[in-house]
Amino acid sequence: KVPFFVNRCAEMGIDVLPPDVNSSDHSFVVSENAIRFGLDAVKNVGHAAVEAILRAREEKPIESIWDFCERVDSRAVNKRAIECLVKCGALDSTGDSRKGMLETLPAAQSAGQKAQVDAQMGQGSIFDFGEEGGGEGAQSQAQHRPPIPATEFDRAEMLSMEKETLGTYLSSHPLTEVGPALRARVDCGIAQLAGKPDGAWVTVGGIVVDCKKIRTKSGNQMMFATLDDVEGQVEILVFKADEAESAQVIQPDAIVLVRGRLDHKDRGETKLVVQDAQRFEPEEAEIARAAKKVTAAPAAGPFQVSIALSKLKTPGFMDELKSLFEDHKGEAQVHCLVQTSEGPRKLEIGEGYRVQVSPHLRYELNQLLGPDAIAA
């Protein structure tokens, strides 16, 4: 799943860039020391729409929302698709604000559709009469476009739109800033809950990524929610949710601290039965103190492995690779050479996944990646 893939890349220090109408393809592509989202992943943007965008940018890059609406086939890319492209950051390379582009979109789309209809009918606007080829006419037409407002959405709104259109947070994560402070207030990370005994009481924290309520046979409400701390997820349960104060706290996109009892009995899955929940809203001083305690790992020579791009797209692969690195913690930074159709691209794995290079590590990597993955 896309959110899982993005989280695993983030944990391993690999940047995941937003889709871009000027550089993305249908699927993920390697871009320098990062992986760029494909346009197919954007909500309401189908295969035909992506093909229309790729055709439009062949001659030159798309320069603005006006330019996009005029050059990209309006029969393939509708208003909902353009809105989603703007919201997820796919037109950020134009240099304009997302809020400004959305405000401009109705006028830009209307002008673009008219220009395309006129072109199909062999007509032109009153600004097209200039030198042969329409060079001066096109410049004059661009000069008559109203400027795009520079105002922008705040960080929370932008993250919300990214999650709406891509299914995940991308430009940053709501836990990025408060993560160290949150970890200082919990018993363990969510990923460690599976190793705790059944019935143990724990306090964990994270962001609520989804939430729903059902009516039980007794007539009471029961809440099911998913808590995510980037490193792991756990389903949390609130009984008598129509009466429990914690049910008012546990809402989608809320960052919360939860105390509850672990339940491993349901088909081997780990669940947390909530006793108490509270919003996590640390003061700036608490965030600053926690951030100072985060220390960087010591420097060491890089350990290089080769990975086929197709491997990165395989479900579960990133999780296996992450677990393998965690099992061989050490001081050597890992460099991954991703083999693409355009040649190898280097990705530097994050500081938290340095390894101790050993024959055992080499053997396991060869089993996972293939016999030629490790340089001699």
Phi, psi and omega in degrees: 000147184301310180302319180297315179299316181295317179299317181295320177298317180298317180299326184268009175079014178266122179289139173245116184270152180292163174301153180216127183294343181260348183221347179281157171249197177297312185248185179299143174227153176277131180228103185053233181264046184204170175239127182260136178302146172273155181289336178297337184283348183281131180303138177070008177249107184268181183301316182296323179295318179296318178300320179295322178293316180297321178294318185295328184270000182300318184284316179197161181296153175285128191259338183196174176295327175297313181297319179301309184294333181278326188260334181271131184307113183291344177285338182260335184236107182271181185297318180299320180295317180295318178302316181293322177298318178293314184298325183274353178098011184289346175247016179297333181293347176286344180090357181264159181284151179294319180296317179297320180294321179294324178291328182276340189307313181304315180291319181294319181292319179298315180294321181294318179297319179296319180297321180290320178295317179298320180295321179293330182268001179076020180254171177218165177279173181294345180270357186274354183275100180207216180292162179301137182096349175075016183302304180293325180296319180294319178297318180296321180296318179297324181293337181270003177280132178299147180294151179274125181305143183270350181297147184231158174292155174284171187301316182297319179294320181294319178296320179298319180291323177296317179294322179298319188265336182244347182082006180203160173280144186230302184298332170196183179236143180304337181267355184303309184287319187264358185308307179302320179293323179294316181297332180287346184253002183246164177283325181194170174283161182297326180297338181272355185295327182297335180271357179276152181292151177299134180088355180293147177264129183221158171242123178231168180217161178168195180252139179280116184263339172201160187200138175209159179235146174230160177262123181278172180298332180283352180097351179274160176271148174231134182255136172242131178216161177245127180253132185233129175243025181080316181278341181191171178227152175215143175278131178245143184240137175236113177279151182050052185296339179286347179246332187287132178294328181298333179293334177283335180278320184279096181228154180308134178074004177278138174266122190224157167254131184233131172248134181193184183251132181284142178227111180258008193280335187278096177053033177078002180275147178267128176232158179236117178273116190282132170258320183212147177216145177214148177295141177260106183228073184291150175282163182303323181295320179293320178297317181294318180298317181294322181295326181293336183278349179280115182250148180279150177287150181295152182288151178201161180295147183286149174249122190255131175231153182251133183227133174286141181303325180297330179296320182299333183270356182283127180305131177087349184295312182299325179293319178297316181295318178300313181297322180296315178297320180295329180284348182231050182299140179194212185246353183274126175288148181257129172249126178256124173266109181271122183275114180243173180294341180259011180108176182288142175235136184267132174241127178265118181287147187298162184301330183287357183235038171290152188232160169263110184287125183209164176303325180295317178297315181300318180298312182295322178293321177295326177292323183278320190256338185116162188293340183258016186284333185252128177292146182295000000 
